[in-house]
Amino acid sequence: MKKRNKRSLLSIALLTVMAAAVMLTGCSSSGGGSKTVKLAYVAWDSEIASTYVVKEVLESKLNKTVEMLQVDAGPMFAGIADGSADAMVAAWLPSTHASYMEKYGNDMEDLGANLNGTKIGLTVPAYMKVDSIEDLTDKAVADSLDHKIIGIEPGAGIMSATEKALADYNLKDYTLVESSSAAMAQELQKAYDANQPIVVTGWTPHWMFANMDLKYLDDPKGVYGGDEQIHTMARKGLKDDQPDVYKVMDQFQWTPEDMAKVMVGIQGGQSPEEAAKAWVEANPDKVNEWTKGIE
């Protein structure tokens, strides 16, 4: 009798586990495939803002679990191309990331621009009496800058463009200092507060333009190109595997002003999650456009 009771209890326990497994399986496959989404991004302020906003929308509106993969630019493109990441919203085109598109473009899907009106270039405080990259060849200017241009991560497109600028403008006495986007902004803020000369690799949208009076140096040789767009890239097969996620990524579009609000929030002390959540809650109409057509 005792053996039969033990067997019954064991059978009930097994059935309970099996039922739970079936329920979990059912949940994970509902609403358009897997519930987990892998987003690749680079720790640039602009890409932190956009990627965390997309994460918030996927989690709060589609009930997805989002895995954030912070990498450098090269691995970000490679990850989408080989399918180890599902999508990213950080491809600066047509110039900044042209080399990565040439290498990986055929192995991923370009969902188009999510933001228009971006720009990259050498950036200085407005109080500096230089207006063009050519002005950096002046010896007094070079000495005041200690022959340094403060850069960001070595894999960034703006770094390779600046290496080209050093050659094209005969700035051979300058050193392009590799750092990170956060360290670059910190160096800029420190020099700005002290009214000291400094040149950095800058881009917009970025919170530093909201917090400081800055200007781009003219680029008569066109090394940095013109206005750019930020594109969304998805791995091939995402549309079939997770059509709801694909639709959000495809419909995700916002403005430099939108992005700047998130960046300023983070700069003001909010975590990326908090700033993204606040922006999503304050912009329901725009978020509804991104989720439009998803049942």
C-alpha positions in Angstrom: 0.0 0.0 0.0 2.8 2.4 0.9 4.6 1.5 -2.3 1.4 2.3 -4.3 1.1 5.6 -2.5 4.7 6.5 -3.3 4.2 5.5 -6.9 1.1 7.7 -7.1 2.8 10.6 -5.6 5.7 10.2 -7.9 3.4 10.0 -10.9 1.6 13.1 -9.8 4.9 15.0 -9.4 6.0 13.9 -12.8 2.7 15.0 -14.4 3.0 18.3 -12.6 6.5 18.9 -14.0 5.5 17.8 -17.5 2.5 20.2 -17.3 4.7 23.0 -16.2 7.1 22.3 -19.0 4.3 22.3 -21.6 3.0 25.6 -20.2 6.5 27.2 -20.4 6.9 25.8 -23.9 3.5 27.3 -24.9 4.4 30.7 -23.4 7.8 30.8 -25.1 6.4 30.1 -28.5 3.4 32.4 -28.4 3.3 35.8 -29.9 5.8 35.1 -32.7 8.5 32.6 -31.6 11.1 32.8 -28.8 10.7 35.2 -26.0 14.4 36.0 -25.8 15.9 38.7 -28.0 19.6 39.5 -28.3 20.5 43.1 -29.0 24.1 44.1 -29.8 25.3 47.6 -29.2 28.4 49.7 -28.6 28.8 51.7 -25.4 28.4 55.0 -27.2 26.0 57.4 -25.5 23.8 57.6 -28.5 23.6 53.8 -29.0 23.0 53.2 -25.2 20.0 55.5 -25.5 18.5 53.9 -28.6 19.2 50.3 -27.6 17.7 50.6 -24.1 14.6 52.3 -25.5 14.1 49.4 -27.9 14.7 47.0 -25.0 12.1 48.7 -22.9 9.5 48.5 -25.7 10.2 44.8 -26.5 9.9 43.9 -22.8 7.0 46.1 -21.8 4.9 45.8 -25.0 5.8 42.4 -26.3 6.6 40.6 -23.0 10.1 39.7 -24.4 13.3 39.0 -22.5 16.0 41.1 -23.9 19.7 40.1 -23.6 22.0 43.1 -24.1 25.4 42.4 -25.8 27.8 45.2 -25.3 30.7 44.9 -27.8 32.9 47.0 -30.1 31.7 48.1 -33.6 33.4 45.2 -35.5 32.0 42.4 -33.3 28.6 44.1 -33.4 28.4 43.8 -37.2 29.9 40.3 -37.1 27.4 39.2 -34.5 24.4 40.2 -36.6 26.0 38.6 -39.7 26.6 35.2 -38.1 23.3 35.2 -36.2 24.7 35.2 -32.7 22.8 38.5 -32.1 19.3 39.2 -33.4 19.5 43.0 -34.2 21.1 46.3 -33.6 20.1 49.9 -34.1 23.6 51.4 -34.4 24.8 51.3 -38.0 26.0 54.8 -39.0 25.7 55.1 -42.8 26.7 55.7 -45.5 30.3 56.8 -44.3 31.2 55.9 -40.7 30.5 52.2 -40.9 31.0 51.8 -44.6 33.9 49.3 -44.2 31.8 47.0 -42.0 28.9 47.1 -44.4 31.3 46.2 -47.2 32.4 43.2 -45.2 29.2 42.0 -43.6 26.4 43.8 -45.5 25.4 40.8 -47.6 24.9 38.6 -44.5 22.4 40.8 -42.7 19.2 42.7 -43.4 19.2 46.5 -43.5 15.8 47.7 -42.2 16.5 51.3 -43.1 17.2 54.5 -41.1 15.9 54.8 -37.6 17.3 58.3 -37.2 18.2 61.0 -39.7 20.4 64.1 -39.3 23.5 62.7 -37.6 27.0 64.1 -38.1 30.6 63.3 -37.1 33.7 65.4 -37.1 36.4 67.0 -35.1 34.8 69.1 -32.4 36.1 71.9 -30.2 34.7 74.3 -27.6 33.2 77.4 -29.3 35.7 79.7 -27.4 38.6 78.3 -29.4 39.8 80.5 -32.2 40.0 77.8 -34.8 37.2 77.1 -37.4 38.7 74.5 -39.8 40.7 71.3 -39.5 43.3 73.1 -41.6 43.8 75.6 -38.7 45.2 72.7 -36.6 48.4 72.9 -38.7 49.3 76.2 -37.1 52.3 75.5 -34.7 50.9 77.6 -31.9 47.5 75.8 -32.1 49.3 72.4 -32.2 51.4 73.3 -29.2 48.4 74.5 -27.2 46.8 71.1 -27.8 49.9 69.2 -26.9 49.6 67.7 -30.4 46.7 65.5 -29.3 43.3 64.7 -30.6 41.2 62.9 -28.0 39.4 59.9 -29.6 37.2 57.1 -28.5 37.2 53.3 -29.0 39.8 52.1 -31.6 37.2 50.1 -33.6 34.9 53.1 -34.2 34.4 54.4 -37.7 35.1 58.0 -36.6 38.6 56.8 -35.5 39.5 55.5 -38.9 38.1 58.7 -40.4 40.3 60.7 -38.1 43.4 58.7 -39.1 42.5 59.6 -42.7 42.1 63.3 -41.6 45.6 63.3 -40.0 47.0 62.1 -43.3 44.9 64.3 -45.7 45.4 67.5 -43.7 49.1 66.8 -43.0 48.7 66.6 -39.2 51.5 64.1 -38.9 52.7 65.7 -35.6 49.4 64.9 -33.9 48.6 61.8 -31.9 45.0 60.4 -32.0 44.5 59.3 -28.4 42.4 56.1 -28.1 40.1 56.0 -25.2 36.3 55.5 -24.8 33.3 57.6 -25.6 32.8 58.2 -21.8 36.5 59.1 -21.2 36.5 61.4 -24.3 33.4 63.3 -22.9 35.0 63.5 -19.5 38.2 65.0 -20.9 36.1 67.5 -22.9 34.1 68.5 -19.9 37.2 68.9 -17.8 38.9 71.2 -20.4 35.7 73.1 -21.1 35.2 73.9 -17.4 38.8 75.2 -17.3 38.4 77.1 -20.6 41.3 75.1 -22.0 41.9 74.1 -25.7 40.9 70.6 -26.7 40.0 68.7 -29.9 37.9 65.6 -29.7 36.2 63.2 -32.1 32.6 64.3 -31.8 29.2 63.3 -33.2 25.6 64.3 -33.0 23.2 63.4 -31.4 25.2 63.6 -28.2 24.4 65.1 -24.8 27.7 67.1 -24.8 26.2 69.5 -27.4 23.3 70.2 -25.0 25.6 70.8 -22.0 28.5 72.7 -23.7 28.8 75.4 -26.4 30.7 73.4 -29.0 31.4 73.6 -32.8 32.5 71.2 -35.5 35.7 72.2 -37.4 35.1 72.8 -41.1 36.2 69.8 -43.2 36.9 71.2 -46.7 38.4 67.9 -47.9 35.2 66.1 -46.9 37.0 63.4 -44.9 34.0 63.0 -42.5 31.4 63.0 -45.2 28.1 64.8 -44.9 25.0 64.2 -42.8 24.4 60.5 -42.0 21.7 58.2 -40.9 21.6 55.5 -38.2 20.2 52.3 -39.6 18.7 49.2 -37.9 20.2 45.9 -38.9 18.7 42.5 -38.3 20.0 39.0 -38.7 18.7 37.0 -41.6 15.8 34.8 -40.5 14.6 37.1 -37.7 11.4 37.9 -39.7 10.4 34.3 -39.8 11.6 33.4 -36.3 10.2 36.4 -34.4 7.9 38.4 -36.7 6.7 40.6 -33.8 10.3 41.6 -32.9 11.1 42.1 -36.6 8.1 44.5 -37.0 9.2 46.6 -34.0 12.7 46.8 -35.3 11.5 47.7 -38.8 9.1 50.4 -37.5 11.5 51.9 -35.0 12.2 55.5 -36.0 12.8 58.6 -33.9 14.5 62.0 -34.0 17.8 63.4 -32.7 15.7 65.4 -30.2 14.2 62.2 -28.9 17.5 60.5 -28.5 19.0 63.6 -26.8 16.3 63.5 -24.1 17.3 60.0 -23.2 21.0 60.8 -23.2 20.5 63.9 -21.0 18.5 61.8 -18.6 21.3 59.3 -18.3 23.9 62.1 -18.0 21.7 63.6 -15.2 22.0 60.5 -13.1 19.3 58.1 -14.4 20.3 54.6 -15.2 19.8 53.7 -18.9 16.8 51.6 -17.9 15.2 54.4 -16.0 15.8 57.0 -18.8 14.5 54.6 -21.4 11.4 53.7 -19.4 10.7 57.4 -18.7 10.9 58.3 -22.4 8.7 55.3 -23.5 6.0 56.3 -20.9 6.1 59.9 -22.0 5.8 59.1 -25.8 3.0 56.6 -26.2 2.0 57.8 -29.6 5.4 57.2 -31.1 5.8 53.8 -29.3 2.3 52.8 -30.7 3.7 53.5 -34.2 6.5 51.1 -33.6 4.2 48.3 -32.3 1.4 49.0 -34.9 0.1 45.8 -36.5 1.3 43.5 -33.8 -1.5 41.4 -32.3 
